[in-house]
Amino acid sequence: MAFPFVRLCPRHVSTGLQVCSYATLSKASRPQEKSSAGPVFQYVGQNKKPTPKVFVWGFSFTGALGIPSFVVPDSGRKKPRKYQLTPYRLETAEQISSAACGYGFSLIASSTKDASKLWGMGLNKDSQLGFQRTQHSRHQSYDYVLEPSPVALPLVNPLQTRVLQVACGRAHSLVLTDREGVFSMGNNSYGQCGRRIVEDEVYSGSHIIHNIEGFAGRVVQVACGQDHSLFLTETGKVLACGWGADGQTGLGHHNISSSPVEVGGDLSGVEVQQISTYGDCSLAVSRDGQLFGWGNSEYRQLASVTEATQINSPRHLPLKGCGKVVQAACGGTQVAVLNDKGEVFVWGYGILGKGPNLSESSTPEVIPSTLFGRSQFNPSVAVTRIRCGLSHFAAVTDRGELFVWGKNVRGCLGIGKRDDQYFPWRVTVPGQVVDVACGVDHMVAMAKSLL
Amino acid sequence: MATPAVRMFRRLEGLFCVYKPSGVHWKLVRDSIETNLLKVLNATPSQPLPQEVRFLAQPSTETEAPKGLTLSATSVPVLSKHPLVSGPEFQNIQVGVGHRLDAFSSGVLVLGVGNGNKTLNDLYRTRVTRDYTLEGEFGTATDDFTHTGGVVERSTYEHITQDKLERVLAMLEGANQKALLMYSNVDMRSQEAYEMAVQGLLGPEGKSAPILTGLRCIHFQPPNFILEVQCLNETQKYLRKVVHEIGLELRSTAVCKGIRRTRDGLFTLQDALTRHHWTAADITQAIRQYHSSKKHRKHSLSWDNLNYILLSTDSALIQSS
C-alpha cells in the first residue's frame, strides 16, 4: 500500500554567496554544490587559550566592586547602582591569580613580575589598601578607592618577586610573596598587622606597609580573621597574631599578640595543609585529613569538643562520617568542610543550606550532591573549592560552576534577587569559574572563558 | 449486542507508539494508520442479517377471488441493516496523536485509539520528558538550522575538540538546570522547595519555555557529532536551534542533520512499530503489551509516582520496575 509522502524540496545553495549572506535567498530549486564558492570564516585559531576574566557583584557604594560608574555615574542619564545583583565584568590590566574580599574592600593580585602586581579598591579609612595618593595633594590619601588602584609594596626586588596570595580582614590586609615574605597593612590596634602596637596611632593616610618578621620558615598561606591573622609555614606550622579575646589566636590566652607566635595545643607536631578564618573562629586542616579548630564557639562551631563559648587553644574536632577532610572554610557563624569525595558538610548557625528548617547544627550535615548538579547524566560532579563569607557560602564544582547559599547581605550572592537562599543555587557566570573570594557584602570571582 | 467488529475495536483501544520516518508529516502517519484499522475493522465478517417477520401479501396464484388479501407471515431479512445500505460499521475511528514530530524528524510517535485518547490528555498534562538523538555537523550555518537549508555562513572547525564541546554542553546544562528551578512555581524560601530540589522534582507545571534536563555528547568525529538530550516542553525546531547555538558557542557554526526521538515518556524505540507493522494485528498486540505493562506498573506504584519517575531518573527506575 503506498501512501503519499510529502516531498521535501531540497534547499539549495546560492552561488551568489559573496554578495549577501542573509536569509534573503529565494528558496527556488538550485543545484546544491558541496564545494561552493563562498568565504569560509575563521573566528578562532587552533591555539586559542581561554581568556581570564574577573567578575564582581554585591554592594558597590564602598567602592569594593571597583567600578566607579556605579558610585559616581559618568553620564547624566545614569543613576548610581547601589547593589549589583548579578556578576559584572571587571576589566583588569593583568590576569588576576588571587583575590580577597574584606569588610568593604577588595584586593586583587596578579602573579606577574611586573612592577604593578597588586590592586586594591574599596574602603581605605585604615589604609588597608596602602597609601592612595589623592589627585590634589600628595600628603592625603583617599578614604574610598573606587577603581582598582595599584598598591605600592616596598619590595627589595620589585621586578623579581611575585605575589602568591592576598587576604583581607575587617580593617587590615596581608600580602604573601614568594621571595620576600608577608607584608601587612591597615589597622594595627590589636597587633593584627604583626608589628608593635603604637598608642593613638592614626591609621588613615598611613604609609606603613610592614614586612612581618619572626617566621622560622617560608610562609605558604595567610588568612585574615576579623581582627587577627594566621600564617601557615611550609613545614606545616601555624602562627597567629592579633586580637585574642575569643581565643581566636589559639595561643592559650585571651590577650592581644602583636607579633606572630606559633600555636600549640593539639596542633603541636601536626603538619597543617590549610588554614581558614574570617570571623572569630579559626580552623586548620592537617595533611592527613583531620580538622582542628579554636576561637569562638558561641554558634556551636566547635561544639563537638566543648560546651564552652570559646577555646583558646587548638583542639582536634572528631567529625563523624566526613571522611578525609581536604578543605575547610570558616565564616562568621558557620563552618563548611570539603572531603576528598567532593562532598560538602556544614554546621554552625545561620542559613546552612538544607532549607529554612535547618538553622543550626552542631554536627556536620552533608549537602546532597544533587543540589550541585549531580544527576543521572552527570553522576560524577564534585565540588572542588569551598569558601565562606561572613554569612554565606560559595562552592565551585569541577565543571566550573559556582553555587552560593546563605544570607543575601545587600545582594552579595549574585543570584539576581535580594532574597536569602536556603539551598545551593547556581550563579550565572559567563565562563568557567576558577576561584571565588567572599566578603561581607560582595564577592569577586575569577573565571576563564569557555574556549 | 457487540458485533465481532466492535469486539475487535475494544481490543484496539489504548495507546501504542509507531516509528515515524523522516520526510513524512505526522498527519499522514495518523491517517494511514486510521485507514489500515478501518479496513480491517470493516472487513470482519458481518453479522448475519437479522430477520423480521413481516406480513406480506401473497401473490395469489389463482386469478379468482380478488377480494380478501391473504397475508402470510414470512421471515425476511431486514434490508435496512445490510452493509450496502447502511454503510460500513465504522466510518471513522478516533486516532489521536501524542507529542507531535515535525516532518524533518523521525522517531517514536505515540498514538491513541478510542478510549486511549483520554489517556493521551493525561500524558500531555503530566510532566513527561522525551529523549532525542541529535546529529550535527560543524562548518555550516543555514537559515533553518538543517543541512538542507540555505547556507548563511561557513566557518572553520579544526579548533574544536571534544573537551571544548563538553565544556559548552556543561554550560548549557547548567543554564537549563537553573531554568528548571526558575520556572517552578514553588516558593524558594520554603522547606518544600529544598526537599523537591534534592529529589530533582522542581520543574515547570504546564506550559513553559523548552528546557533540556539532560545533555551529553555520545559521539564526536569532527565535523560530525551526536548529542543525546532529554527535554521538556520542546519543539524540534528548538532542538535544531540548540545545535546551531552550540556551534556559535564554539566560535564556529553547526547544522542539524537529523533528529530522532528515542523515548516519549515510557514508550521507547523498542516498542515502536515500523512501517511494515502498521497493521491491525501488530497494533492490537502493541496495545495488549501496553495494558499489561500498565497493570504491572499500577501494582508497584501509583499514578502520582509516575510523575516522579518520568521527570527525574527516567530509565533507571523504569528498568527496575
Interface residues (C-beta under 8 A of the other chain):
Chain A: M1 F3 P4 F5 V6 L8 P10 R11 H12 V13 S14 L17 S21 Y22 A23 L25 K27 S36 G38 P39 V40 F41 Q42 Y43 V44 G45 Q46 K48 K354 G355 P356 N357 P368 T370 L371 G373 S375 Q376 F377 N378 R399 G400 E401 D419 D420 Q421 Y422 F423 W425 R426 T428 Q432 L450 L451
Chain B: G23 V24 H25 L28 D31 S32 T35 N36 A103 F104 T142 D143 D144 T148 G149 G150 V151 V152 E153 R154 S155 T156 E158 H159 K164 R167 V168 A170 M171 E173 G174 A175 Q177 K178 L181 M188 R189 S190 Q191 A193 Y194 E195 A197 V198 Q199 G200 T213 G214 L215 R216 Q230 E249 L250 R251 S252 S312 T313 D314 S315 A316
